[in-house]
Amino acid sequence: MNQYQFTVEQIEVDQSKLSVEVSVTGAFDPQVKNPRIAIIFDNGTQTRRIPILVCSYDKLEDGSFYLYAKYAYDLRYIFLNQPYNEQITMYFAVLYGDEEYVHQSFDLGSEERMKKHPKSTAKGIQKPGKDLPYRVVFSEDMTEVRLVSDMTLYQESGLKRILKSVGGFLFVLWRALEFCFSVLLMPVFLVDACFSAAGMAPRKAQIEEDGLIYILKHVRWRMDNFTGMRIGIYGSKLGAMMLMNWIGRHRPIKQKYVTFFSNRRNDLTGNFEFVYNELKKDPDLQFRFVLSEKETKQMKFMEFMRIGYYFGCSKVILVDDYLELMFMMERRAGTSLIQLWHACGAFKTFGYTRLGKEGGQRQDSPNHRNYDYTTVSSKEISRFYAEGFGLSLEKVVATGVPRTDVFFDDDYRSRVVKRFYDRYPKLKEKKILLFAPTFRGNGKNSGFYPVEQFNVNRLYEQLDQEYAIIIKHHPFTKERHKINKEYADYIIDMSSNSELNDLLFVTDLLITDYSSVVFEASLLDIPMLFYVYDLKQYVATRGFYYEFETFVPGKIVYEFEDIAPVIQAEDFHQEKIDPFKRRFFDGLDGQSSKRTAALIYKCLQG
């Protein structure tokens, strides 16, 4: 990285807090909107890649750029289940445009900046003290920073450990007594609720219902306040799950159990379907399923109990998306948890990559971090999934994405196409335009797409009715387009009743924005158009792993009125598709299910 200068402006350790400030200067590239910096932490047994939050990125008058980033890390949460480490080695990675530079050499900031805190130099080291359990050492070639600890500062005495255990037991006992007292006080809470419902006492504003429902919720609110606990149906479900998990963890591990958990789907589809079809060839394996697309709180009582039990005793547990219940329970040694993530490639930033940003994970969050493995489509993106999930790099395995095997199955393609046109015979007269955008918002509860930004009726008219338009919104999106009755046979919203992969087999043109469907579409060489009316805002609030404008395999348009002219001119930049798919898929062979099954067998064999 000779054309860039990387400077460690400040680095400071205060007990378990590590504060880092860095800057980068170099030749400005106008296509780079989203440069990123990461620290790779290595304690000898685990490697963790964590971003440094970019605070400013500016073009200077001389044609260079200046990038400044900083963040404060809690060293107790860098490595999973290893809060204290005798030595941590740190080095830096800079991603500018399509190039990443790892083990970046660095200079130290000026004395004026560095003197504000204790520091080390390459020629000397800082002595640890009561407030500084780590001393900072720079490598001779100025590519690494080492944090060296006096572990005696961390070690608890036997008495402290005993007091901590006793304190935990007393806390649980006190909570139980509080709950019993709250039950005894229920008549008092009931009288208070009746007075409030009758208007003779202040009403709890957050309770919108009236009558008996209001009274019951008011009583629960009083009990919640008294005990400091959430008392209700959801709490009972969690309690039952924890109990069943305890029972499962104290039974022998079911050595042939492979359990499928999903909070994304009700049926055996997606990656689960293809992995199951591969595994079921083995008559010795036993399969268990808990599949529900409901909000976690709305899942059935029995589903909570089954999740708790199977999580405690199944040899292999498979998930295909975020499932918060997985991170509330203790992982049992001897079992394996594998994330068969539903998306291909690496597009929008997620998880710990968004550290310090809205919607990102907290440093102390356990989410995603207890996977033994996660599968991805290529080695190219392994580093980003490791970063996003907070995993050590070796836990990310490029098996390929099982559900993409259908794109290499000509018989399957023929069946899907026939079934589609049998159901929609009028569409044989048209080319098929698939509109498949992703959602805005922060997740399942807040996801939306502003349908007014894409006037589907007007586009149909502008294209002289040459194309039929299929709409496929993300499952998180609840809004729907209003389709004119006279166009109802040729503009069809299939958001709630069709598998996106299957729709690609009949698609002549894909219009999307930031959806990962671009990866699957590339496997079929489908022309793509990227309608991104809010790109600047999306980059600023969400961000990408790659520079969007040079990354996507198709034409980009920013205004709705530009869509029809581009389609009529067939200006889709299709030459970008082949290098794109070869970058993000290692095995273009339809064997991803077999490779994933091999990983599962590796876990079954211990």
C-alpha positions as CSV (number, residue, x, y, z in Angstrom):
1,M,0.0,0.0,0.0
2,N,2.8,2.4,-1.0
3,Q,0.4,5.0,-2.3
4,Y,-1.3,5.4,1.1
5,Q,0.0,6.6,4.4
6,F,-1.5,5.0,7.5
7,T,-1.1,6.6,10.8
8,V,-1.9,5.4,14.3
9,E,-2.8,8.7,15.8
10,Q,-3.6,7.4,19.3
11,I,-3.8,4.1,21.0
12,E,-4.6,3.9,24.7
13,V,-5.6,1.1,27.2
14,D,-7.5,1.9,30.3
15,Q,-8.2,-1.3,32.2
16,S,-10.3,-3.2,29.7
17,K,-11.0,-0.3,27.4
18,L,-8.9,0.0,24.2
19,S,-9.2,3.4,22.4
20,V,-7.8,3.6,18.8
21,E,-7.6,6.5,16.5
22,V,-6.2,6.2,13.0
23,S,-5.9,8.2,9.8
24,V,-5.2,7.4,6.1
25,T,-4.2,9.7,3.3
26,G,-3.7,8.9,-0.3
27,A,-4.8,9.5,-3.9
28,F,-8.5,10.3,-4.0
29,D,-10.8,8.1,-6.2
30,P,-14.2,9.7,-6.9
31,Q,-15.8,6.3,-7.2
32,V,-14.9,5.4,-3.6
33,K,-17.8,6.4,-1.4
34,N,-17.5,3.9,1.4
35,P,-13.8,3.3,2.5
36,R,-13.5,1.0,5.5
37,I,-10.8,0.2,8.1
38,A,-10.7,-2.9,10.4
39,I,-8.6,-4.2,13.2
40,I,-7.7,-7.9,13.2
41,F,-7.3,-9.2,16.8
42,D,-5.4,-12.5,17.4
43,N,-4.9,-14.1,20.8
44,G,-3.3,-17.3,19.5
45,T,-6.5,-19.4,19.5
46,Q,-9.0,-17.0,18.0
47,T,-8.9,-14.4,15.3
48,R,-11.5,-11.6,15.2
49,R,-11.9,-8.9,12.6
50,I,-13.7,-5.7,13.9
51,P,-14.2,-2.4,12.0
52,I,-13.0,1.0,13.2
53,L,-15.8,3.5,12.9
54,V,-15.1,6.0,10.0
55,C,-15.8,9.5,11.3
56,S,-14.7,11.6,8.3
57,Y,-13.7,11.1,4.7
58,D,-12.7,14.2,2.8
59,K,-11.1,15.2,-0.5
60,L,-8.3,17.7,0.0
61,E,-7.3,20.6,-2.3
62,D,-4.2,18.7,-3.6
63,G,-6.3,15.9,-5.0
64,S,-5.7,13.5,-2.1
65,F,-8.1,12.2,0.5
66,Y,-8.0,12.2,4.3
67,L,-9.8,9.5,6.2
68,Y,-10.2,9.5,10.0
69,A,-11.5,6.7,12.1
70,K,-11.8,5.9,15.8
71,Y,-13.5,3.5,18.2
72,A,-13.2,2.3,21.8
73,Y,-13.2,-1.5,22.3
74,D,-14.0,-3.5,25.4
75,L,-11.3,-6.1,25.5
76,R,-13.4,-8.4,27.6
77,Y,-15.7,-9.1,24.6
78,I,-13.2,-9.4,21.8
79,F,-12.9,-13.2,22.0
80,L,-15.8,-15.5,22.7
81,N,-15.6,-17.1,26.2
82,Q,-12.0,-15.7,26.6
83,P,-12.4,-12.4,28.4
84,Y,-8.8,-12.1,29.5
85,N,-5.8,-12.8,27.4
86,E,-2.1,-12.7,28.2
87,Q,-1.3,-11.2,24.8
88,I,-3.3,-9.9,22.0
89,T,-1.8,-9.1,18.6
90,M,-3.5,-6.4,16.5
91,Y,-2.9,-5.5,12.9
92,F,-4.9,-3.3,10.4
93,A,-6.8,-3.8,7.2
94,V,-7.8,-1.0,4.8
95,L,-10.4,-1.4,2.1
96,Y,-10.3,1.4,-0.4
97,G,-12.3,0.7,-3.6
98,D,-11.9,-2.9,-4.7
99,E,-8.5,-3.4,-3.0
100,E,-7.9,-4.5,0.6
101,Y,-4.5,-4.1,2.2
102,V,-3.9,-6.3,5.3
103,H,-1.1,-6.0,7.8
104,Q,-0.9,-2.4,6.9
105,S,2.4,-0.7,8.0
106,F,1.8,2.5,10.0
107,D,3.5,5.6,11.4
108,L,2.8,7.0,14.8
109,G,1.0,10.2,15.4
110,S,2.7,13.4,16.3
111,E,4.0,13.9,19.9
112,E,1.5,16.7,20.2
113,R,-1.4,14.2,19.7
114,M,0.2,11.2,21.4
115,K,1.3,13.0,24.6
116,K,-2.2,13.2,25.8
117,H,-2.1,9.7,27.1
118,P,0.5,7.0,28.0
119,K,2.0,5.4,25.0
120,S,4.7,3.0,23.8
121,T,7.2,3.3,21.0
122,A,9.0,0.7,19.0
123,K,12.0,1.2,21.2
124,G,10.3,1.0,24.6
125,I,7.3,-0.5,26.3
126,Q,4.9,0.9,28.9
127,K,4.9,-0.7,32.3
128,P,1.5,-2.0,33.5
129,G,-0.1,-0.4,36.5
130,K,-3.3,-0.8,38.5
131,D,-5.3,1.2,35.9
132,L,-3.4,-0.2,32.9
133,P,-3.4,-4.0,32.9
134,Y,-2.0,-4.1,29.3
135,R,1.2,-2.6,28.1
136,V,1.4,-1.6,24.5
137,V,4.3,-2.8,22.2
138,F,4.8,-2.0,18.6
139,S,6.5,-4.5,16.3
140,E,9.9,-3.6,14.8
141,D,8.5,-3.4,11.3
142,M,5.6,-1.2,12.5
143,T,2.8,-3.5,11.2
144,E,1.5,-4.9,14.5
145,V,0.5,-3.7,17.9
146,R,0.8,-6.1,20.8
147,L,-1.1,-5.8,24.1
148,V,0.8,-7.7,26.8
149,S,-1.0,-8.3,30.1
150,D,0.0,-9.0,33.7
151,M,-2.6,-11.7,34.3
152,T,-2.3,-11.5,38.1
153,L,-4.3,-8.3,37.9
154,Y,-7.2,-10.4,36.6
155,Q,-7.2,-13.4,38.8
156,E,-9.9,-13.7,41.4
157,S,-9.2,-15.2,44.8
158,G,-10.9,-18.3,45.8
159,L,-12.9,-16.3,48.4
160,K,-14.1,-13.9,45.7
161,R,-15.3,-16.7,43.5
162,I,-17.2,-18.3,46.4
163,L,-18.8,-14.9,47.3
164,K,-19.7,-14.4,43.7
165,S,-21.4,-17.8,43.5
166,V,-23.2,-17.3,46.8
167,G,-24.3,-13.8,45.6
168,G,-25.7,-15.3,42.5
169,F,-27.7,-17.9,44.4
170,L,-29.0,-15.2,46.9
171,F,-30.1,-13.0,43.9
172,V,-32.1,-15.8,42.4
173,L,-33.7,-16.6,45.8
174,W,-34.6,-12.9,46.3
175,R,-36.2,-12.8,42.8
176,A,-38.3,-15.8,43.7
177,L,-39.4,-14.2,47.0
178,E,-40.3,-11.0,45.1
179,F,-42.4,-13.0,42.7
180,C,-44.2,-14.7,45.7
181,F,-44.8,-11.4,47.3
182,S,-46.3,-10.0,44.1
183,V,-48.7,-12.9,43.9
184,L,-49.8,-12.2,47.5
185,L,-50.4,-8.5,46.5
186,M,-52.5,-9.4,43.5
187,P,-55.8,-8.5,45.3
188,V,-54.3,-5.0,46.0
189,F,-53.2,-4.6,42.4
190,L,-56.6,-5.7,41.2
191,V,-58.4,-3.1,43.3
192,D,-55.9,-0.5,42.0
193,A,-56.7,-1.6,38.4
194,C,-60.4,-1.3,38.9
195,F,-60.1,2.2,40.3
196,S,-57.9,3.1,37.3
197,A,-60.3,1.6,34.8
198,A,-63.2,3.5,36.4
199,G,-61.3,6.8,36.1
200,M,-60.9,7.2,39.9
201,A,-57.1,6.8,39.7
202,P,-54.5,7.6,37.1
203,R,-54.7,5.4,34.0
204,K,-51.7,3.6,32.6
205,A,-51.3,5.5,29.3
206,Q,-49.5,2.7,27.4
207,I,-52.5,0.4,27.8
208,E,-54.8,1.1,24.9
209,E,-57.5,-1.5,25.7
210,D,-60.5,-0.9,28.0
211,G,-62.6,-3.1,30.3
212,L,-61.4,-6.5,31.5
213,I,-58.3,-6.5,29.2
214,Y,-57.2,-3.2,30.6
215,I,-57.6,-4.4,34.2
216,L,-55.6,-7.6,33.5
217,K,-52.8,-5.7,31.8
218,H,-52.7,-3.1,34.6
219,V,-52.3,-5.9,37.2
220,R,-49.4,-7.3,35.2
221,W,-47.9,-3.9,34.9
222,R,-48.0,-3.5,38.7
223,M,-46.4,-6.9,39.2
224,D,-43.7,-6.1,36.6
225,N,-42.8,-2.9,38.5
226,F,-42.8,-4.6,41.8
227,T,-40.6,-7.5,40.8
228,G,-38.4,-5.8,38.2
229,M,-39.3,-8.8,35.9
230,R,-41.4,-9.2,32.8
231,I,-44.3,-11.4,33.9
232,G,-46.6,-12.7,31.3
233,I,-47.0,-15.3,28.6
234,Y,-43.7,-14.6,26.9
235,G,-41.8,-14.8,30.1
236,S,-43.5,-18.2,30.8
237,K,-42.5,-19.4,27.4
238,L,-38.9,-18.5,28.0
239,G,-39.0,-20.1,31.4
240,A,-40.3,-23.3,29.9
241,M,-37.6,-23.2,27.2
242,M,-34.9,-22.8,29.8
243,L,-36.2,-25.7,31.9
244,M,-36.4,-28.0,28.9
245,N,-32.9,-26.9,27.8
246,W,-31.6,-27.8,31.3
247,I,-33.2,-31.2,31.0
248,G,-31.8,-31.7,27.5
249,R,-28.3,-30.7,28.6
250,H,-28.4,-33.2,31.4
251,R,-29.3,-36.1,29.1
252,P,-26.9,-38.0,26.8
253,I,-26.3,-36.2,23.5
254,K,-28.4,-37.7,20.8
255,Q,-25.5,-38.6,18.5
256,K,-27.7,-39.0,15.4
257,Y,-29.9,-36.0,15.9
258,V,-29.8,-33.3,13.3
259,T,-32.2,-30.5,14.2
260,F,-33.5,-27.7,12.0
261,F,-34.5,-24.4,13.6
262,S,-35.9,-21.5,11.7
263,N,-37.7,-18.3,12.6
264,R,-37.9,-17.4,8.9
265,R,-40.0,-20.2,7.3
266,N,-42.9,-22.6,8.2
267,D,-41.9,-25.3,5.8
268,L,-38.8,-27.1,4.7
269,T,-37.6,-24.8,1.9
270,G,-34.5,-22.8,1.0
271,N,-31.2,-24.2,2.1
272,F,-32.9,-26.5,4.6
273,E,-34.7,-28.4,1.9
274,F,-31.5,-29.1,-0.1
275,V,-29.5,-30.1,2.9
276,Y,-32.2,-32.3,4.2
277,N,-32.6,-34.1,0.8
278,E,-28.9,-34.8,0.9
279,L,-28.8,-36.0,4.6
280,K,-32.0,-38.2,4.4
281,K,-30.1,-40.6,2.3
282,D,-28.5,-41.8,5.5
283,P,-31.0,-44.1,7.3
284,D,-29.2,-43.8,10.6
285,L,-29.8,-40.0,11.0
286,Q,-32.8,-38.7,12.9
287,F,-34.3,-35.3,12.1
288,R,-36.2,-32.9,14.3
289,F,-37.8,-29.6,13.0
290,V,-39.0,-26.4,14.7
291,L,-40.0,-24.1,11.8
292,S,-42.0,-20.9,12.3
293,E,-42.2,-17.6,10.5
294,K,-44.0,-15.9,13.4
295,E,-42.5,-13.2,15.6
296,T,-40.5,-14.9,18.4
297,K,-43.1,-13.8,21.0
298,Q,-45.9,-15.2,18.9
299,M,-44.4,-18.7,18.6
300,K,-46.3,-21.5,20.3
301,F,-45.5,-22.6,23.9
302,M,-44.6,-26.1,22.6
303,E,-42.2,-24.6,20.0
304,F,-40.3,-22.9,22.8
305,M,-40.1,-26.2,24.8
306,R,-38.9,-28.1,21.7
307,I,-36.2,-25.5,20.9
308,G,-34.9,-25.7,24.5
309,Y,-34.8,-29.4,24.6
310,Y,-33.3,-30.1,21.2
311,F,-30.8,-27.3,21.6
312,G,-29.6,-29.1,24.7
313,C,-29.2,-32.6,23.4
314,S,-29.0,-32.6,19.5
315,K,-25.6,-33.4,18.1
316,V,-26.0,-30.9,15.2
317,I,-28.3,-27.9,15.2
318,L,-28.9,-26.0,11.9
319,V,-30.3,-22.5,11.6
320,D,-30.8,-20.4,8.5
321,D,-31.2,-16.8,9.9
322,Y,-31.0,-14.9,13.1
323,L,-32.9,-16.6,15.9
324,E,-32.5,-14.8,19.2
325,L,-33.5,-17.8,21.3
326,M,-30.2,-19.5,20.3
327,F,-28.2,-16.9,22.2
328,M,-30.2,-17.0,25.5
329,M,-29.3,-20.6,26.2
330,E,-26.0,-22.2,27.3
331,R,-24.1,-24.0,24.5
332,R,-23.3,-27.6,25.4
333,A,-19.9,-29.0,24.7
334,G,-20.0,-31.8,22.2
335,T,-22.8,-30.3,20.1
336,S,-22.4,-28.2,16.9
337,L,-24.3,-25.2,15.8
338,I,-24.1,-24.4,12.1
339,Q,-25.6,-21.3,10.4
340,L,-26.8,-22.0,6.9
341,W,-27.2,-18.3,6.1
342,H,-30.0,-17.8,3.5
343,A,-28.2,-15.1,1.4
344,C,-25.5,-15.4,-1.2
345,G,-22.5,-13.1,-1.5
346,A,-21.7,-10.1,0.7
347,F,-23.6,-6.9,-0.1
348,K,-25.1,-4.8,2.7
349,T,-23.2,-4.5,5.9
350,F,-24.7,-6.3,8.9
351,G,-24.1,-7.4,12.5
352,Y,-20.8,-6.4,14.1
353,T,-19.7,-4.7,10.9
354,R,-22.2,-2.0,12.0
355,L,-20.6,-1.6,15.4
356,G,-21.3,2.0,16.6
357,K,-24.0,2.5,14.0
358,E,-27.8,2.4,14.2
359,G,-29.0,-1.2,14.0
360,G,-25.5,-2.6,14.7
361,Q,-24.6,-5.1,17.4
362,R,-23.4,-4.1,20.8
363,Q,-19.9,-5.3,21.8
364,D,-21.2,-7.4,24.6
365,S,-24.0,-9.0,22.5
366,P,-23.8,-12.8,22.2
367,N,-25.8,-12.8,18.9
368,H,-24.3,-15.0,16.2
369,R,-21.1,-15.6,18.1
370,N,-21.7,-19.1,19.3
371,Y,-21.8,-20.7,15.8
372,D,-19.3,-23.5,15.2
373,Y,-19.5,-22.8,11.5
374,T,-21.3,-20.6,9.0
375,T,-21.4,-21.4,5.3
376,V,-20.9,-18.9,2.5
377,S,-20.7,-18.9,-1.3
378,S,-17.0,-18.0,-1.7
379,K,-13.7,-17.5,0.1
380,E,-13.8,-13.9,-1.2
381,I,-16.5,-13.0,1.3
382,S,-15.4,-15.2,4.3
383,R,-13.7,-12.2,6.0
384,F,-16.9,-10.2,5.8
385,Y,-19.1,-12.9,7.3
386,A,-16.5,-13.5,10.0
387,E,-16.6,-9.7,10.7
388,G,-20.4,-9.5,10.7
389,F,-21.1,-12.5,12.8
390,G,-18.2,-11.8,15.2
391,L,-16.6,-15.2,14.4
392,S,-13.0,-16.4,14.1
393,L,-12.2,-16.6,10.4
394,E,-11.7,-20.4,10.3
395,K,-15.3,-20.8,11.3
396,V,-16.5,-19.4,8.0
397,V,-16.6,-22.2,5.4
398,A,-17.0,-21.7,1.6
399,T,-19.2,-24.7,0.9
400,G,-21.5,-22.7,-1.5
401,V,-25.2,-22.0,-0.9
402,P,-27.2,-25.2,-1.1
403,R,-30.4,-23.7,-2.6
404,T,-28.4,-22.4,-5.6
405,D,-27.9,-26.0,-6.8
406,V,-31.2,-25.7,-8.7
407,F,-29.6,-23.2,-11.1
408,F,-27.5,-26.1,-12.4
409,D,-30.4,-28.5,-12.7
410,D,-32.0,-28.4,-16.2
411,D,-34.8,-30.8,-15.3
412,Y,-35.8,-28.6,-12.3
413,R,-35.8,-25.5,-14.5
414,S,-38.1,-27.1,-17.1
415,R,-40.5,-28.2,-14.4
416,V,-40.6,-24.7,-12.8
417,V,-41.1,-22.9,-16.1
418,K,-43.9,-25.3,-17.2
419,R,-45.7,-24.9,-13.8
420,F,-45.4,-21.2,-14.0
421,Y,-46.9,-20.9,-17.5
422,D,-49.6,-23.4,-16.7
423,R,-50.7,-21.1,-14.0
424,Y,-50.2,-17.8,-15.9
425,P,-50.8,-18.8,-19.6
426,K,-51.3,-15.1,-20.6
427,L,-47.7,-14.3,-19.6
428,K,-46.4,-16.4,-22.5
429,E,-47.2,-13.4,-24.7
430,K,-44.8,-11.1,-22.8
431,K,-41.3,-10.8,-21.6
432,I,-41.0,-11.0,-17.8
433,L,-39.7,-8.1,-15.8
434,L,-39.2,-9.0,-12.1
435,F,-39.2,-6.1,-9.6
436,A,-37.5,-7.4,-6.4
437,P,-36.2,-4.6,-4.1
438,T,-35.0,-5.1,-0.6
439,F,-36.6,-3.4,2.4
440,R,-35.8,-0.2,4.2
441,G,-35.7,-0.1,8.0
442,N,-33.9,-2.1,10.7
443,G,-35.5,-5.5,10.5
444,K,-38.6,-7.6,10.6
445,N,-40.8,-5.2,12.7
446,S,-39.8,-2.0,10.9
447,G,-39.1,-3.1,7.4
448,F,-40.8,-1.2,4.5
449,Y,-40.5,-0.1,0.9
450,P,-42.0,3.2,-0.3
451,V,-44.1,1.9,-3.1
452,E,-44.8,5.4,-4.4
453,Q,-41.2,5.4,-5.6
454,F,-41.9,2.8,-8.2
455,N,-45.0,3.5,-10.3
456,V,-45.6,0.0,-11.6
457,N,-48.7,1.0,-13.7
458,R,-46.8,3.8,-15.4
459,L,-43.8,1.6,-16.2
460,Y,-46.1,-1.0,-17.8
461,E,-47.5,1.8,-20.0
462,Q,-44.1,3.3,-20.9
463,L,-42.9,-0.1,-22.1
464,D,-45.8,-0.4,-24.5
465,Q,-47.0,-3.4,-22.6
466,E,-44.0,-5.4,-24.0
467,Y,-43.2,-6.7,-20.5
468,A,-45.4,-8.4,-17.9
469,I,-44.3,-7.2,-14.4
470,I,-43.9,-9.5,-11.4
471,I,-43.5,-7.8,-8.0
472,K,-41.6,-9.7,-5.3
473,H,-41.1,-7.7,-2.2
474,H,-38.9,-8.7,0.8
475,P,-40.9,-10.7,3.4
476,F,-40.3,-7.8,5.9
477,T,-42.2,-5.4,3.6
478,K,-45.9,-5.1,4.3
479,E,-46.7,-2.3,1.8
480,R,-48.2,-3.3,-1.6
481,H,-48.6,-1.6,-5.0
482,K,-52.0,-0.6,-6.2
483,I,-52.4,-2.3,-9.6
484,N,-54.9,-0.9,-12.1
485,K,-57.7,-3.5,-12.8
486,E,-57.1,-3.4,-16.5
487,Y,-53.5,-4.5,-16.0
488,A,-54.2,-7.2,-13.4
489,D,-53.4,-10.0,-15.8
490,Y,-50.0,-8.6,-16.6
491,I,-48.9,-6.9,-13.4
492,I,-48.9,-9.5,-10.6
493,D,-47.7,-9.2,-7.0
494,M,-46.2,-12.5,-5.9
495,S,-44.6,-11.2,-2.7
496,S,-46.4,-13.6,-0.4
497,N,-46.8,-16.8,-2.4
498,S,-43.8,-17.6,-4.6
499,E,-40.2,-18.7,-4.1
500,L,-37.9,-16.0,-5.5
501,N,-35.4,-18.5,-6.9
502,D,-38.2,-20.1,-9.0
503,L,-39.3,-16.7,-10.4
504,L,-35.8,-16.1,-11.7
505,F,-36.2,-19.0,-14.2
506,V,-38.8,-17.1,-16.1
507,T,-37.3,-13.6,-15.7
508,D,-36.0,-11.7,-18.8
509,L,-35.0,-8.6,-16.8
510,L,-34.5,-8.0,-13.1
511,I,-35.0,-4.6,-11.5
512,T,-33.7,-4.4,-7.9
513,D,-31.7,-2.1,-5.7
514,Y,-29.7,-3.5,-2.8
515,S,-31.1,-7.0,-2.7
516,S,-28.8,-10.1,-2.6
517,V,-31.0,-11.6,-5.4
518,V,-28.4,-10.2,-7.7
519,F,-26.1,-13.1,-6.9
520,E,-28.7,-15.7,-7.8
521,A,-29.6,-13.8,-11.0
522,S,-26.0,-13.7,-12.1
523,L,-26.0,-17.5,-12.1
524,L,-28.6,-17.4,-14.8
525,D,-27.0,-14.5,-16.7
526,I,-30.1,-12.4,-16.3
527,P,-29.8,-8.7,-17.3
528,M,-30.1,-6.4,-14.3
529,L,-31.1,-2.8,-13.7
530,F,-30.4,-1.1,-10.4
531,Y,-33.0,1.5,-9.4
532,V,-31.4,3.4,-6.5
533,Y,-33.2,6.6,-5.8
534,D,-31.8,6.8,-2.3
535,L,-28.2,5.6,-2.8
536,K,-26.5,8.4,-1.0
537,Q,-28.7,8.0,2.1
538,Y,-28.4,4.2,2.0
539,V,-24.6,4.4,1.8
540,A,-24.6,6.8,4.8
541,T,-26.9,4.8,7.0
542,R,-26.4,1.2,6.0
543,G,-23.3,0.9,3.9
544,F,-21.9,-1.9,1.7
545,Y,-18.9,-4.3,1.8
546,Y,-18.0,-3.1,-1.7
547,E,-18.3,0.1,-3.6
548,F,-21.8,-0.1,-5.0
549,E,-21.3,1.8,-8.2
550,T,-18.4,-0.4,-9.3
551,F,-19.6,-3.6,-7.7
552,V,-23.1,-4.3,-9.2
553,P,-23.4,-6.3,-12.4
554,G,-25.7,-4.0,-14.3
555,K,-26.9,-0.5,-15.2
556,I,-27.6,1.9,-12.4
557,V,-30.4,4.5,-12.6
558,Y,-31.3,7.1,-10.0
559,E,-34.6,8.4,-11.3
560,F,-37.8,6.5,-12.1
561,E,-38.2,8.3,-15.4
562,D,-34.9,6.9,-16.6
563,I,-36.0,3.3,-16.2
564,A,-38.1,2.9,-19.4
565,P,-35.5,4.5,-21.8
566,V,-32.7,2.2,-20.5
567,I,-34.9,-0.9,-21.0
568,Q,-36.0,0.2,-24.5
569,A,-32.3,0.7,-25.4
570,E,-31.3,-2.6,-23.7
571,D,-28.5,-0.8,-22.0
572,F,-27.9,-3.3,-19.2
573,H,-24.1,-3.6,-19.0
574,Q,-24.3,-7.4,-19.2
575,E,-20.6,-7.8,-19.7
576,K,-20.3,-7.3,-15.9
577,I,-22.2,-10.4,-15.0
578,D,-19.7,-13.2,-15.7
579,P,-16.8,-11.8,-13.7
580,F,-19.2,-10.9,-10.9
581,K,-20.5,-14.5,-10.5
582,R,-17.0,-16.0,-10.7
583,R,-15.9,-13.6,-7.9
584,F,-18.8,-14.6,-5.5
585,F,-19.2,-18.3,-6.2
586,D,-16.3,-20.6,-5.9
587,G,-18.1,-23.8,-7.1
588,L,-20.2,-23.2,-10.1
589,D,-21.0,-26.9,-10.2
590,G,-24.4,-27.5,-8.4
591,Q,-22.6,-29.4,-5.6
592,S,-23.1,-27.0,-2.7
593,S,-25.5,-29.3,-0.9
594,K,-23.0,-32.1,-0.9
595,R,-20.2,-29.9,0.4
596,T,-22.5,-28.6,3.2
597,A,-23.6,-32.1,4.1
598,A,-19.9,-33.1,4.3
599,L,-19.4,-30.3,6.8
600,I,-22.4,-31.6,8.9
601,Y,-20.9,-35.1,8.8
602,K,-17.6,-33.7,10.1
603,C,-19.5,-32.3,13.1
604,L,-21.5,-35.6,13.6
605,Q,-18.2,-37.5,13.8
606,G,-16.9,-35.1,16.5
